[in-house]
């Protein structure tokens, strides 16, 4: 088993910034998705920052990035910064997701105005 979500993602998908480590484990995407599904928000955010430090980079599949942001927002629903980061990622990979991204932006604006 991998020690971190980052290690698992790096072994499965590779890393644009670091070499893929030698690993003798069996890599199946559904094992990673299970680990991602039950990971805490900070572990997911750390993985996104490490493997995709800019919005338009990294080797994580778009659907994994979208799922990761969704899981983080479920755990931290009232953080405008995270909403905007998720929206930015969705806009980049739209236009199918533009309505959701716009809604995230509006919700973030409402939360900011309430402070």
Z-matrix of the N, CA and C atoms (Angstrom, degrees):
N
C 1 1.451
C 2 1.532 1 109.07
N 3 1.302 2 115.90 1 146.81
C 4 1.456 3 121.13 2 177.51
C 5 1.524 4 109.40 3 -77.21
N 6 1.320 5 115.59 4 152.66
C 7 1.458 6 119.73 5 -178.80
C 8 1.526 7 112.86 6 -79.31
N 9 1.326 8 116.84 7 -28.73
C 10 1.462 9 119.82 8 -177.73
C 11 1.521 10 110.15 9 -138.77
N 12 1.310 11 114.57 10 163.40
C 13 1.454 12 121.50 11 174.84
C 14 1.531 13 110.09 12 -61.80
N 15 1.321 14 116.21 13 -36.99
C 16 1.468 15 120.92 14 178.46
C 17 1.516 16 110.43 15 -60.86
N 18 1.326 17 117.20 16 -47.89
C 19 1.467 18 120.62 17 179.60
C 20 1.525 19 111.01 18 -59.20
N 21 1.304 20 116.09 19 -44.44
C 22 1.463 21 120.35 20 -179.04
C 23 1.533 22 110.10 21 -62.51
N 24 1.328 23 116.88 22 -47.91
C 25 1.465 24 120.82 23 179.32
C 26 1.521 25 110.76 24 -62.31
N 27 1.301 26 117.09 25 -42.76
C 28 1.466 27 121.40 26 -179.08
C 29 1.531 28 110.81 27 -62.51
N 30 1.317 29 117.21 28 -41.23
C 31 1.463 30 120.48 29 178.74
C 32 1.528 31 111.17 30 -67.40
N 33 1.306 32 116.64 31 -39.65
C 34 1.465 33 121.22 32 -175.54
C 35 1.523 34 112.88 33 -77.17
N 36 1.332 35 116.85 34 -45.12
C 37 1.462 36 120.79 35 -172.08
C 38 1.525 37 114.22 36 -108.59
N 39 1.321 38 117.08 37 -16.38
C 40 1.459 39 120.06 38 -174.38
C 41 1.516 40 109.95 39 89.35
N 42 1.312 41 115.14 40 178.32
C 43 1.455 42 121.10 41 -177.56
C 44 1.521 43 107.83 42 -143.51
N 45 1.303 44 116.42 43 127.90
C 46 1.454 45 121.80 44 -179.24
C 47 1.523 46 111.76 45 -66.00
N 48 1.323 47 117.46 46 -22.83
C 49 1.458 48 121.56 47 -171.84
C 50 1.525 49 114.43 48 -110.35
N 51 1.301 50 117.46 49 -16.80
C 52 1.461 51 121.22 50 179.93
C 53 1.522 52 108.75 51 -136.66
N 54 1.325 53 116.07 52 154.37
C 55 1.469 54 117.74 53 178.04
C 56 1.528 55 111.10 54 -67.94
N 57 1.317 56 115.03 55 149.30
C 58 1.459 57 119.95 56 175.50
C 59 1.525 58 107.78 57 -69.41
N 60 1.325 59 117.33 58 127.92
C 61 1.466 60 119.55 59 -176.89
C 62 1.532 61 111.88 60 -69.72
N 63 1.322 62 114.66 61 153.76
C 64 1.461 63 119.84 62 171.82
C 65 1.519 64 107.20 63 -68.21
N 66 1.313 65 116.37 64 132.81
C 67 1.457 66 119.36 65 -176.77
C 68 1.519 67 108.72 66 -152.07
N 69 1.315 68 116.24 67 133.50
C 70 1.461 69 120.60 68 -178.58
C 71 1.532 70 112.41 69 -99.05
N 72 1.322 71 117.02 70 3.67
C 73 1.457 72 120.57 71 -179.51
C 74 1.516 73 110.85 72 -76.51
N 75 1.318 74 115.35 73 153.73
C 76 1.456 75 121.04 74 175.53
C 77 1.534 76 108.30 75 -77.25
N 78 1.310 77 116.48 76 126.54
C 79 1.461 78 120.75 77 -177.39
C 80 1.523 79 110.13 78 -107.86
N 81 1.293 80 113.99 79 111.36
C 82 1.462 81 120.90 80 175.58
C 83 1.518 82 106.69 81 -127.07
N 84 1.302 83 115.19 82 134.04
C 85 1.455 84 120.39 83 -174.16
C 86 1.520 85 112.64 84 -58.13
N 87 1.316 86 117.92 85 -36.77
C 88 1.466 87 118.51 86 -177.04
C 89 1.533 88 111.80 87 -66.40
N 90 1.335 89 118.64 88 -27.11
C 91 1.471 90 119.91 89 175.27
C 92 1.536 91 109.92 90 -67.25
N 93 1.323 92 115.49 91 -41.60
C 94 1.461 93 119.02 92 178.17
C 95 1.527 94 110.82 93 -64.75
N 96 1.323 95 117.39 94 -43.43
C 97 1.458 96 121.17 95 -179.45
C 98 1.526 97 110.35 96 -62.29
N 99 1.314 98 117.33 97 -38.34
C 100 1.471 99 119.76 98 175.80
C 101 1.522 100 110.46 99 -62.56
N 102 1.317 101 117.18 100 -44.74
C 103 1.465 102 120.29 101 179.10
C 104 1.529 103 110.51 102 -63.48
N 105 1.314 104 117.04 103 -43.67
C 106 1.462 105 121.59 104 178.28
C 107 1.527 106 110.92 105 -60.96
N 108 1.306 107 117.13 106 -42.85
C 109 1.459 108 122.35 107 -176.86
C 110 1.523 109 112.33 108 -57.79
N 111 1.311 110 116.88 109 -35.95
C 112 1.465 111 120.09 110 -175.97
C 113 1.521 112 113.30 111 -106.25
N 114 1.325 113 116.83 112 10.00
C 115 1.472 114 120.66 113 178.47
C 116 1.524 115 109.97 114 -76.40
N 117 1.321 116 115.41 115 152.63
C 118 1.458 117 119.72 116 176.06
C 119 1.535 118 108.96 117 -77.52
N 120 1.311 119 115.45 118 160.56
C 121 1.462 120 121.37 119 -174.99
C 122 1.515 121 112.31 120 -57.63
N 123 1.309 122 117.57 121 -41.78
C 124 1.467 123 119.80 122 -177.64
C 125 1.527 124 111.79 123 -65.51
N 126 1.323 125 118.21 124 -37.99
C 127 1.468 126 120.96 125 176.92
C 128 1.529 127 111.11 126 -64.04
N 129 1.318 128 116.24 127 -39.72
C 130 1.466 129 120.80 128 179.59
C 131 1.525 130 109.70 129 -67.54
N 132 1.322 131 116.97 130 -45.92
C 133 1.465 132 120.23 131 179.80
C 134 1.527 133 111.36 132 -63.28
N 135 1.309 134 116.54 133 -39.26
C 136 1.460 135 120.02 134 177.74
C 137 1.520 136 110.42 135 -61.85
N 138 1.325 137 116.73 136 -42.11
C 139 1.467 138 120.65 137 177.89
C 140 1.526 139 110.15 138 -61.90
N 141 1.325 140 117.69 139 -46.83
C 142 1.465 141 120.71 140 -179.81
C 143 1.527 142 111.25 141 -61.71
N 144 1.316 143 117.39 142 -43.27
C 145 1.475 144 120.88 143 179.75
C 146 1.525 145 111.79 144 -65.23
N 147 1.310 146 115.96 145 -37.79
C 148 1.467 147 120.76 146 -177.57
C 149 1.529 148 111.65 147 -73.95
N 150 1.317 149 116.70 148 -45.09
C 151 1.463 150 120.13 149 -173.44
C 152 1.528 151 113.24 150 -93.42
N 153 1.306 152 117.43 151 -19.25
C 154 1.475 153 121.93 152 -179.85
C 155 1.529 154 108.87 153 -138.32
N 156 1.325 155 118.22 154 66.47
C 157 1.466 156 119.23 155 -174.93
C 158 1.528 157 113.91 156 -65.75
N 159 1.316 158 116.51 157 -20.98
C 160 1.465 159 121.56 158 175.48
C 161 1.524 160 107.25 159 -117.48
N 162 1.298 161 116.82 160 156.47
C 163 1.466 162 120.41 161 -174.79
C 164 1.526 163 112.23 162 -59.43
N 165 1.302 164 117.48 163 -36.44
C 166 1.468 165 119.86 164 -170.53
C 167 1.533 166 113.19 165 -105.87
N 168 1.308 167 118.32 166 26.75
C 169 1.458 168 118.96 167 -179.20
C 170 1.518 169 110.92 168 -128.52
N 171 1.306 170 114.91 169 -176.89
C 172 1.453 171 121.07 170 177.80
C 173 1.516 172 112.26 171 91.10
N 174 1.316 173 114.88 172 159.93
C 175 1.457 174 121.60 173 -177.76
C 176 1.529 175 113.29 174 -100.93
N 177 1.324 176 117.48 175 -0.08
C 178 1.460 177 118.32 176 177.50
C 179 1.525 178 108.92 177 -63.00
N 180 1.320 179 117.70 178 134.21
C 181 1.468 180 118.96 179 176.47
C 182 1.532 181 110.45 180 -61.07
N 183 1.306 182 115.12 181 149.73
C 184 1.461 183 120.98 182 -178.84
C 185 1.525 184 110.89 183 -54.43
N 186 1.311 185 117.30 184 -43.38
C 187 1.465 186 119.21 185 -176.80
C 188 1.521 187 111.32 186 -66.72
N 189 1.332 188 118.03 187 -30.01
C 190 1.466 189 120.61 188 176.57
C 191 1.526 190 109.27 189 -70.75
N 192 1.317 191 117.25 190 -41.87
C 193 1.471 192 120.36 191 177.69
C 194 1.525 193 110.42 192 -61.65
N 195 1.337 194 116.82 193 -45.24
C 196 1.465 195 120.04 194 179.55
C 197 1.526 196 111.04 195 -62.36
N 198 1.313 197 116.67 196 -43.37
C 199 1.457 198 120.98 197 178.01
C 200 1.529 199 110.68 198 -62.72
N 201 1.315 200 116.67 199 -43.07
C 202 1.463 201 120.79 200 -179.96
C 203 1.532 202 110.65 201 -59.84
N 204 1.319 203 116.61 202 -47.69
C 205 1.469 204 119.06 203 178.24
C 206 1.522 205 111.19 204 -62.86
N 207 1.312 206 117.24 205 -40.32
C 208 1.469 207 120.02 206 179.13
C 209 1.524 208 110.89 207 -61.22
N 210 1.306 209 116.80 208 -43.61
C 211 1.460 210 120.73 209 -179.99
C 212 1.527 211 111.58 210 -65.75
N 213 1.316 212 116.88 211 -37.57
C 214 1.467 213 120.20 212 176.89
C 215 1.525 214 110.18 213 -65.08
N 216 1.338 215 116.30 214 -44.86
C 217 1.465 216 119.42 215 -178.95
C 218 1.523 217 112.70 216 -66.83
N 219 1.312 218 117.63 217 -28.60
C 220 1.462 219 119.37 218 174.17
C 221 1.526 220 111.35 219 -67.36
N 222 1.325 221 116.14 220 -32.64
C 223 1.460 222 120.62 221 -179.95
C 224 1.528 223 112.14 222 -85.11
N 225 1.324 224 116.30 223 -28.45
C 226 1.467 225 121.72 224 -179.57
C 227 1.535 226 108.98 225 -131.10
N 228 1.322 227 116.30 226 72.74
C 229 1.472 228 120.14 227 -171.61
C 230 1.519 229 115.45 228 -73.28
N 231 1.309 230 118.46 229 -12.82
C 232 1.464 231 120.25 230 -173.72
C 233 1.520 232 113.56 231 -114.93
N 234 1.332 233 117.27 232 32.84
C 235 1.463 234 120.84 233 -179.05
C 236 1.532 235 110.29 234 -114.20
N 237 1.333 236 115.92 235 101.79
C 238 1.461 237 120.54 236 -177.00
C 239 1.528 238 114.07 237 -56.85
N 240 1.314 239 117.57 238 -36.11
C 241 1.468 240 120.61 239 -179.66
C 242 1.529 241 110.24 240 -62.02
N 243 1.321 242 116.92 241 -42.36
C 244 1.465 243 120.51 242 178.66
C 245 1.525 244 111.18 243 -68.65
N 246 1.330 245 116.58 244 -38.03
C 247 1.465 246 119.93 245 177.53
C 248 1.516 247 110.95 246 -60.77
N 249 1.326 248 115.75 247 -42.87
C 250 1.464 249 119.20 248 -179.62
C 251 1.529 250 111.77 249 -69.14
N 252 1.320 251 117.27 250 -36.10
C 253 1.471 252 120.14 251 176.93
C 254 1.523 253 110.40 252 -64.60
N 255 1.320 254 116.54 253 -42.48
C 256 1.467 255 120.35 254 177.53
C 257 1.524 256 110.39 255 -64.18
N 258 1.324 257 116.49 256 -42.68
C 259 1.462 258 120.53 257 179.24
C 260 1.522 259 111.09 258 -62.07
N 261 1.304 260 116.82 259 -42.78
C 262 1.466 261 121.03 260 179.36
C 263 1.527 262 110.94 261 -60.08
N 264 1.321 263 116.31 262 -42.63
C 265 1.462 264 120.35 263 177.72
C 266 1.522 265 110.90 264 -64.74
N 267 1.322 266 117.06 265 -42.24
C 268 1.463 267 120.80 266 179.17
C 269 1.525 268 111.67 267 -64.01
N 270 1.340 269 117.06 268 -42.68
C 271 1.462 270 119.99 269 178.01
C 272 1.527 271 111.38 270 -60.22
N 273 1.300 272 115.85 271 -38.55
C 274 1.461 273 120.40 272 -178.90
C 275 1.520 274 111.35 273 -63.03
N 276 1.319 275 116.55 274 -33.37
C 277 1.461 276 120.97 275 -174.97
C 278 1.525 277 112.63 276 -108.71
N 279 1.340 278 116.87 277 18.16
C 280 1.457 279 122.00 278 -178.47
C 281 1.504 280 110.98 279 -79.67
N 282 1.300 281 118.48 280 -162.31
C 283 1.459 282 129.27 281 13.52
C 284 1.522 283 113.85 282 -88.73
N 285 1.319 284 118.41 283 -1.58
C 286 1.466 285 120.57 284 -178.51
C 287 1.520 286 112.62 285 -57.39
N 288 1.313 287 116.18 286 -27.37
C 289 1.462 288 120.57 287 -174.00
C 290 1.527 289 112.92 288 -106.90
N 291 1.328 290 117.66 289 6.48
C 292 1.464 291 120.31 290 -175.44
C 293 1.529 292 113.06 291 -60.16
N 294 1.327 293 118.20 292 -37.25
C 295 1.473 294 120.03 293 178.70
C 296 1.519 295 111.22 294 -63.69
N 297 1.311 296 116.57 295 -41.54
C 298 1.467 297 120.54 296 178.96
C 299 1.524 298 109.93 297 -67.24
N 300 1.326 299 116.32 298 -41.81
C 301 1.467 300 120.33 299 178.59
C 302 1.528 301 110.59 300 -61.82
N 303 1.322 302 117.16 301 -43.43
C 304 1.466 303 120.77 302 178.76
C 305 1.529 304 110.98 303 -62.51
N 306 1.313 305 116.65 304 -40.99
C 307 1.462 306 120.57 305 177.99
C 308 1.533 307 110.85 306 -63.32
N 309 1.312 308 117.23 307 -41.43
C 310 1.466 309 120.08 308 176.68
C 311 1.523 310 110.65 309 -60.36
N 312 1.328 311 116.57 310 -41.75
C 313 1.465 312 120.34 311 177.89
C 314 1.516 313 112.05 312 -62.59
N 315 1.322 314 116.66 313 -42.83
C 316 1.475 315 120.55 314 178.01
C 317 1.529 316 110.80 315 -63.59
N 318 1.312 317 116.53 316 -44.01
C 319 1.476 318 119.97 317 179.21
C 320 1.526 319 110.74 318 -63.06
N 321 1.311 320 117.10 319 -39.27
C 322 1.466 321 120.86 320 177.84
C 323 1.525 322 109.96 321 -63.86
N 324 1.333 323 117.54 322 -41.90
C 325 1.469 324 121.28 323 178.51
C 326 1.534 325 111.24 324 -62.06
N 327 1.326 326 116.63 325 -41.03
C 328 1.469 327 120.82 326 178.60
C 329 1.531 328 110.03 327 -62.79
N 330 1.325 329 116.29 328 -44.64
C 331 1.468 330 119.66 329 179.54
C 332 1.530 331 111.28 330 -63.40
N 333 1.339 332 116.75 331 -40.99
C 334 1.462 333 119.86 332 178.39
C 335 1.528 334 111.24 333 -64.45
N 336 1.317 335 116.96 334 -39.47
C 337 1.460 336 120.67 335 -178.67
C 338 1.527 337 112.04 336 -67.81
N 339 1.319 338 116.42 337 -26.55
C 340 1.465 339 121.12 338 -178.19
C 341 1.524 340 112.37 339 -76.89
N 342 1.302 341 117.00 340 -14.50
C 343 1.483 342 119.85 341 -176.97
C 344 1.500 343 111.85 342 -85.47
